[in-house]
């Protein structure tokens, strides 16, 4: 099983939680120094809590399952102060 498959398997353990809030995540690339670059999709792409989701949920799940991964970054993270940020309905 290659690194991408391992990362996808780790993401599959948390996808139901992301999907419950109308979001998801896709792997853009895994860099040569084992950094996973992700794109946050759906409501995850516009939620001001995305940084917490990324660090507390997604990154921890990946690192737990794939210890070779050094870090996780989002290519489209919404800033908490962005006026266009929208909370998922169940968090409002």
Secondary structure, DSSP 8 states (H G I E B T S, - for coil): --HHHHHHHHHHHHHHHHHHTTEEEEEEEE-TTSEEEEEEEEGGGT-TTHHHIIIIIIIHHHHHH-TT--EEEETT---TT-TT----GGG-
